[in-house]
Amino acid sequence: MRGYPLHRALAGGATLLGEGRAAGRLLDLGRYPGLVKGRGAVRGEVYRLDDPQLLPVLDREEGYNFVRRHAVVTLVDGRRARAWVYGYRGPRERAVPIPHGDYRRARPASH
């Protein structure tokens, strides 16, 4: 998301479509969030990738504890779209649930 360290990986290769929601639960993993399956909705940003070669770059940036998968997302205007999301599959011992599903609200970005 804008204002967070990994956003730099999207520079010049993606267009922001807006905020959106995906099904699941959100965990605070310390320096970053993790989306896991479960009841609830997670807020985030939806981008169109202008360069398909960006996908392997994003995979590397996300790391081995995250797996890319298709999900249905709902944009703010109510439109639904299929999108890639990164699900977290790593250790959860220190993870803190974010019940409202909004990482920006839980840990505001330091611009």
C-alpha positions as CSV (number, residue, x, y, z in Angstrom):
1,M,0.0,0.0,0.0
2,R,1.0,3.6,-0.5
3,G,3.3,4.8,2.3
4,Y,4.7,1.4,3.2
5,P,8.1,-0.1,2.3
6,L,7.0,-2.7,-0.3
7,H,5.0,-0.2,-2.3
8,R,8.3,0.8,-4.1
9,A,8.1,-2.5,-6.0
10,L,5.0,-1.2,-7.9
11,A,6.8,1.9,-9.1
12,G,6.3,2.5,-12.8
13,G,4.6,-0.8,-13.4
14,A,1.2,-0.6,-11.8
15,T,-1.8,1.7,-11.7
16,L,-3.9,2.2,-8.6
17,L,-7.6,1.4,-9.2
18,G,-8.6,2.3,-5.7
19,E,-9.3,0.7,-2.3
20,G,-11.0,-2.6,-2.0
21,R,-11.9,-5.5,0.2
22,A,-11.1,-9.2,0.1
23,A,-12.4,-12.0,2.2
24,G,-10.2,-13.2,5.1
25,R,-8.6,-12.2,8.3
26,L,-5.7,-9.9,8.8
27,L,-2.7,-10.5,11.1
28,D,-0.2,-7.9,12.3
29,L,3.2,-9.6,11.8
30,G,5.2,-6.7,13.1
31,R,6.7,-4.9,10.1
32,Y,3.9,-6.1,7.7
33,P,0.4,-7.6,7.6
34,G,-0.6,-11.1,6.6
35,L,-3.9,-12.2,5.0
36,V,-5.1,-15.6,6.1
37,K,-8.3,-17.5,5.3
38,G,-11.2,-17.0,7.7
39,R,-14.4,-15.0,8.3
40,G,-14.2,-11.3,7.8
41,A,-13.0,-8.7,5.3
42,V,-9.6,-7.2,4.8
43,R,-9.1,-3.7,3.4
44,G,-6.3,-2.8,0.9
45,E,-5.4,-1.3,-2.4
46,V,-6.2,-2.7,-5.8
47,Y,-3.7,-2.2,-8.6
48,R,-3.7,-3.1,-12.3
49,L,-0.3,-4.4,-13.3
50,D,0.8,-2.6,-16.5
51,D,3.7,-5.0,-16.9
52,P,3.1,-8.8,-16.4
53,Q,6.9,-9.1,-15.7
54,L,6.1,-7.4,-12.4
55,L,4.5,-10.6,-10.9
56,P,7.8,-12.5,-10.3
57,V,9.3,-9.3,-8.8
58,L,6.3,-9.0,-6.4
59,D,6.6,-12.7,-5.5
60,R,10.3,-12.2,-4.6
61,E,9.5,-9.1,-2.5
62,E,6.7,-10.9,-0.6
63,G,9.0,-13.8,0.2
64,Y,8.5,-17.5,0.9
65,N,5.9,-17.1,3.7
66,F,3.5,-15.6,1.2
67,V,1.7,-17.4,-1.7
68,R,0.0,-15.6,-4.5
69,R,-3.6,-16.7,-5.3
70,H,-6.7,-15.4,-7.1
71,A,-9.4,-13.9,-5.0
72,V,-12.5,-11.8,-5.7
73,V,-12.1,-8.3,-4.4
74,T,-14.8,-5.6,-4.0
75,L,-13.9,-2.1,-5.0
76,V,-15.2,0.9,-3.1
77,D,-17.9,1.6,-5.8
78,G,-19.2,-2.0,-5.3
79,R,-17.7,-3.5,-8.5
80,R,-16.2,-6.9,-8.0
81,A,-13.1,-8.1,-9.8
82,R,-10.7,-11.0,-9.8
83,A,-7.3,-10.1,-8.4
84,W,-4.1,-11.6,-7.1
85,V,-3.7,-11.5,-3.3
86,Y,-0.8,-12.8,-1.2
87,G,-1.9,-15.2,1.5
88,Y,0.3,-15.7,4.6
89,R,1.4,-19.2,5.3
90,G,4.2,-18.6,7.8
91,P,4.5,-19.0,11.6
92,R,1.7,-17.3,13.7
93,E,3.1,-17.5,17.2
94,R,3.7,-13.8,17.4
95,A,1.0,-12.7,15.0
96,V,-1.6,-10.3,16.5
97,P,-5.1,-10.4,14.9
98,I,-6.4,-7.2,13.4
99,P,-10.2,-7.7,13.9
100,H,-11.3,-4.7,11.7
101,G,-9.1,-5.9,8.8
102,D,-7.5,-2.5,8.2
103,Y,-3.7,-2.5,8.5
104,R,-3.5,1.3,7.8
105,R,-5.8,1.9,10.8
106,A,-3.8,-0.5,13.0
107,R,-0.3,0.8,11.9
108,P,-0.5,4.1,10.1
109,A,2.1,4.6,7.5
110,S,5.0,7.0,8.3
111,H,5.3,9.0,5.1
